[in-house]
Amino acid sequence: MASSYHRLTNTRRGLRIATLFAMVMGLGIVACPLIPGVLDVDSRPGTTMVLLMGGMAIFFLGAMVAGISELLVKIEGNSHRIHELFIDLTSAQNKQNELLETICGNSQLSDGVKSITHRDMERDALRKAIREDILKEDWEAAYSLIEDMENRFGYRLEAYNYRKEVDEFRATVIEDKVQTSLKHARLLLRERRWDNVQAETERLLRLAPKDRRVSEVITELASRKKEFKELLLTQWQDAVEQKDLDRAIELLKELDPYLTREEASQLEDSARSVFKAKLLDLGVQFRSAVTDKRWEDAIAVGEQIRTEFPNTKMAQEVTESADALRAKATSAAQQV
């Protein structure tokens, strides 16, 4: 391209010099007859006219050649530029074709080749994912990714180190949770919140099913529940013997969740006698209040009978007399 440009420049310069020389020579021929003594020519008008016409012809011919030459040079220059542009376009097209062939070749690569090509990037992404699963305590996902690192990429040593790290981190996290849960379970045991202790031991079994300390808490829960039940039974017997009916009924309600069906059957007779004695005692209090015209006390005892012994005949009698008792209580209050 550079040699063509220099050649075109030199050609243009040469043509300009030649045409300029021709035009100058034409002007010289035209001027010669007009200058006295320059040429020894015949003074006849015909000779002078021939020289003038010839000089002018040479001048205009040179000017015409100059114009034609300049036009031809411009045409050639445009042709060179078009040619160079075509070469550039061809070069760009070839590069695009090469790029398309590369893309096409990459799209036809197998998954295995792509994996090799992007091996480092995939491995870094895998490492990041393992770290995130460890921090989220998603152990199963972390172990699965470590298996991929070992089997897919062949990094056995790195997979071993990651597996060891997960094992240690998991053990530490579980140990912290187990200790916290054990401490909470023992606090609940002291407070006799058996249902909460049971829920805590179930959580412990999920965390560390083979931990000896979990088994000890479960054993302690059963032992303490048994001891507490025996204490309640002892207090129940004492209350029955001392005819402390309110205490006996309170203890019986507290005992109910701990008793097996067989144990409840054994207590049935004594419990029935306690409730019967309590009902009789309330009946005596109700009648005494009515006899003494203590209407407010009679109403209160009657409500207790209806609440604690709703299906008894005494409760029915209290209900039938309730309106009359309220009326008398209202009248007594007005008289005061």
QUIMO-V982724 format. One record per backbone hydrogen bond with DSSP energy under -1.0 kcal/mol. NH is the residue of the N-H (numbers start at 1). CO is the residue of the C=O. Records with the same first field share a line. If there is no record, write none. Layout:
# QUIMO-V982724
NH = CO ; CO
This chain:
# QUIMO-V982724
5 = 1
6 = 2
7 = 3
8 = 4
9 = 5
10 = 6
11 = 7
12 = 8
13 = 9
14 = 10
15 = 11
16 = 12
17 = 13
18 = 14
19 = 15
20 = 16
21 = 17
22 = 18
23 = 19
24 = 20
25 = 21
26 = 22
27 = 23
28 = 24
29 = 25
30 = 26
31 = 27
32 = 28
35 = 32
38 = 35
41 = 39
48 = 44
49 = 45
50 = 46
51 = 47
52 = 48
53 = 49
54 = 50
55 = 51
56 = 52
57 = 53
58 = 54
59 = 55
60 = 56
61 = 57
62 = 58
63 = 59
64 = 60
65 = 61
66 = 62
67 = 63
68 = 64
69 = 65
70 = 66
71 = 67
72 = 68
73 = 69
74 = 70
75 = 71
76 = 72
77 = 73
78 = 74
79 = 75
80 = 76
81 = 77
82 = 78
83 = 79
84 = 80
85 = 81
86 = 82
87 = 83
88 = 84
89 = 85
90 = 86
91 = 87
92 = 88
93 = 89
94 = 90
95 = 91
96 = 92
97 = 93
98 = 94
99 = 95
100 = 96
101 = 97
102 = 98
103 = 99
104 = 100
105 = 101
106 = 102
107 = 103
108 = 104
109 = 106
114 = 110
115 = 111
116 = 112
117 = 113
118 = 114
119 = 116
122 = 118
123 = 119
124 = 120
125 = 121
126 = 122
127 = 123
128 = 124
129 = 125
130 = 126
131 = 127
132 = 128
133 = 129
134 = 130
135 = 131
136 = 132
137 = 134
138 = 133
139 = 137
142 = 138
143 = 139
144 = 140
145 = 141
146 = 142
147 = 143
148 = 144
149 = 145
150 = 146
151 = 147
152 = 148
155 = 149
156 = 154
159 = 155
160 = 156
161 = 157
162 = 158
163 = 159
164 = 160
165 = 161
166 = 162
167 = 163
168 = 164
169 = 165
170 = 166
171 = 167
172 = 168
173 = 169
174 = 170
175 = 171
176 = 172
177 = 173
178 = 174
179 = 175
180 = 176
181 = 177
182 = 178
183 = 179
184 = 180
185 = 181
186 = 182
187 = 183
188 = 184
189 = 185
190 = 186
191 = 187
192 = 189
193 = 188
194 = 192
197 = 193
198 = 194
199 = 195
200 = 196
201 = 197
202 = 198
203 = 199
204 = 200
205 = 201
206 = 202
207 = 203
208 = 204
211 = 208
215 = 211
216 = 212
217 = 213
218 = 214
219 = 215
220 = 216
221 = 217
222 = 218
223 = 219
224 = 220
225 = 221
226 = 222
227 = 223
228 = 224
229 = 225
230 = 226
231 = 227
232 = 228
233 = 229
234 = 230
235 = 231
236 = 232
237 = 233
238 = 234
239 = 235
240 = 236
241 = 237
242 = 238
244 = 239
245 = 243
248 = 244
249 = 245
250 = 246
251 = 247
252 = 248
253 = 249
254 = 250
255 = 251
256 = 252
258 = 255
259 = 255
264 = 260
265 = 261
266 = 262
267 = 263
271 = 267
272 = 268
273 = 269
274 = 270
275 = 271
276 = 272
277 = 273
278 = 274
279 = 275
280 = 276
281 = 277
282 = 278
283 = 279
284 = 280
285 = 281
286 = 282
287 = 283
288 = 284
289 = 285
290 = 286
291 = 287
292 = 288
293 = 290
294 = 289
295 = 293
298 = 294
299 = 295
300 = 296
301 = 297
302 = 298
303 = 299
304 = 300
305 = 301
306 = 302
307 = 303
308 = 304
309 = 305
312 = 309
316 = 312
317 = 313
318 = 314
319 = 315
320 = 316
321 = 317
325 = 321
326 = 322
327 = 323
328 = 324
329 = 325
330 = 326
331 = 327
332 = 328
333 = 329
334 = 330
335 = 331
336 = 332
